[in-house]
């Protein structure tokens, strides 16, 4: 049974930082494309960042230079370091694991940026 469990969300002031983690089990982690989407209230889910099995990364324009994605194959975990957070980063952040046409999702973790 595949599981993706996010953690690290919370309430942070504008300009602050958070580190999201997504721990996985039940899959061969190292061969999957991993990443993060987010969904704000009333908006569609959008891709935030992704990282391939070869450690190639991509980012949404809105987070480039502020967010950084990484993976630890020994721990079967993917991370999202989010710096210089803005109120518009407020959303539920979802971790995903993708291999070919198969995608697994986590339950999501809430990130709220507010003073």
Order of alpha helices (4+ residues) and beta strands (2+ residues): beta-beta-beta-beta-beta-beta-beta-beta-beta-beta-beta
